[in-house]
Amino acid sequence: MSDFVKESAVFVDSPAASREEVLQLLSDEAVALGYAEDAAAVRAAFDAREDMGATGMQDGFAIPHAKSDAIKEPGVVVVKLQKPVDWPSFDDKPVDVVISLLVPDGEAGTTHIKLLSKVAVMLMREEFRDAMRETNDAAKIAEVINDGLDD
């Protein structure tokens, strides 16, 4: 998976000012990046997952994920926000780093679980969280996540 997260799928200094704006940005970029064919369907998948419970983790990180037939290939889209936004999270703190997972419906039990568990494990490591916060270089952020996926 060493090049799974592409530099082109990392957006830094995003002005999105709410969870809803972030989810729309993720949905639109999923189509622009070629992961999906229908932004509205991707957004509906994100919204359905958000309705099930918090995707905000701790320390300002969130892992929204969408599973949909509209998603044609798995991917990760990362957004670092200019300012934290309200997002239901385990520690009730706002979110400023979003690592979203895009998974085709047919891979929901395999790719999805593997990606989600790997990212959750990465977020437990202070070195990973610090590395994500220390840079706004999209290539470096992609590299940090890819290195974690390879562990």
C-alpha positions in Angstrom: 0.0 0.0 0.0 3.0 2.3 0.0 1.6 4.7 -2.5 -2.1 4.2 -1.6 -2.6 7.8 -0.5 -1.8 10.2 -3.3 -0.4 13.7 -2.8 -3.2 14.9 -5.0 -5.7 13.6 -2.5 -4.3 15.7 0.4 -5.9 19.2 0.9 -4.2 21.5 3.4 -5.3 24.8 4.8 -8.9 24.2 3.8 -11.3 27.0 4.6 -14.2 24.5 5.2 -16.0 25.9 8.2 -18.3 23.0 9.3 -18.5 19.2 9.2 -21.1 19.5 6.4 -18.7 21.6 4.3 -15.9 19.0 4.9 -18.2 16.1 3.9 -19.2 17.9 0.7 -15.6 18.7 -0.1 -14.7 15.1 0.4 -17.6 13.9 -1.8 -16.7 16.4 -4.6 -13.0 15.5 -4.5 -13.8 11.7 -4.6 -15.3 12.3 -8.0 -12.6 14.8 -9.2 -9.9 12.3 -8.2 -11.6 9.4 -10.0 -12.5 7.3 -7.0 -16.3 7.8 -7.5 -18.8 8.7 -10.2 -21.5 10.5 -8.2 -20.7 13.1 -5.5 -24.3 13.1 -4.3 -24.2 9.3 -3.7 -20.9 9.6 -1.9 -22.2 12.4 0.3 -25.3 10.3 1.1 -23.0 7.5 2.1 -20.9 9.8 4.4 -24.1 11.2 5.9 -25.6 7.7 6.5 -22.4 6.8 8.4 -22.3 10.0 10.4 -25.9 9.3 11.5 -24.7 6.0 13.0 -22.3 7.6 15.4 -19.2 9.7 15.9 -16.4 9.5 13.3 -14.5 12.1 15.3 -11.8 10.3 17.2 -9.6 12.2 19.6 -7.1 15.1 19.5 -8.8 16.8 16.6 -8.8 13.9 14.2 -11.8 12.4 12.4 -12.2 9.4 10.1 -15.4 9.7 8.1 -16.0 6.8 5.8 -18.2 6.1 2.9 -19.2 2.8 1.4 -21.2 3.0 -1.8 -21.7 1.5 -5.3 -20.9 5.0 -6.6 -17.3 4.5 -5.3 -15.3 2.6 -8.0 -12.0 2.2 -6.3 -10.9 2.5 -2.7 -9.1 5.7 -1.6 -8.2 8.0 1.1 -8.7 11.8 1.0 -7.1 14.0 3.7 -8.2 17.5 4.7 -6.3 19.7 7.1 -8.5 22.6 8.1 -7.5 26.3 8.7 -9.7 26.2 11.8 -11.2 23.4 13.9 -14.8 22.6 13.3 -17.5 21.1 15.5 -17.6 17.3 14.9 -19.0 14.7 17.2 -15.9 13.0 18.7 -14.9 10.7 21.4 -13.3 13.5 23.4 -15.9 16.2 22.5 -13.2 18.4 20.9 -13.4 20.0 17.5 -11.7 18.4 14.5 -9.0 20.0 12.3 -7.5 16.9 10.5 -9.8 14.6 8.5 -8.7 11.3 7.1 -11.6 10.0 5.0 -12.0 6.5 3.6 -13.7 5.7 0.4 -14.7 2.1 -0.2 -16.6 0.4 -3.0 -19.7 -1.4 -1.6 -18.3 -4.8 -2.7 -15.2 -4.3 -0.5 -17.0 -3.2 2.6 -15.9 -6.2 4.7 -12.3 -6.3 3.6 -10.7 -3.1 2.4 -12.9 -1.0 4.6 -12.1 -2.9 7.8 -8.4 -3.1 7.0 -8.1 0.7 6.3 -10.2 1.7 9.2 -8.2 -0.4 11.7 -4.9 0.7 10.3 -5.8 4.4 10.5 -7.2 4.0 14.0 -4.0 2.3 15.1 -2.0 5.2 13.5 -4.0 7.7 15.4 -3.1 6.1 18.7 0.6 6.9 18.1 1.7 10.3 19.2 4.5 10.3 16.6 1.9 9.9 13.8 -0.4 12.7 15.2 2.6 15.0 15.6 3.9 14.3 12.1 0.4 15.1 10.7 0.3 18.4 12.6 3.9 19.5 11.9 3.5 19.9 8.1 1.2 21.3 5.5 3.2 19.6 2.7 0.8 17.3 0.9 3.5 14.9 -0.2 4.8 14.6 3.3 1.3 14.0 4.7 0.7 11.3 2.1 4.0 9.7 2.9 3.3 9.7 6.7 0.0 7.9 6.1 1.4 5.5 3.6 4.2 4.6 5.9 1.6 3.8 8.6 -0.5 1.7 6.2 2.6 -0.3 5.4 3.3 -1.2 9.1 
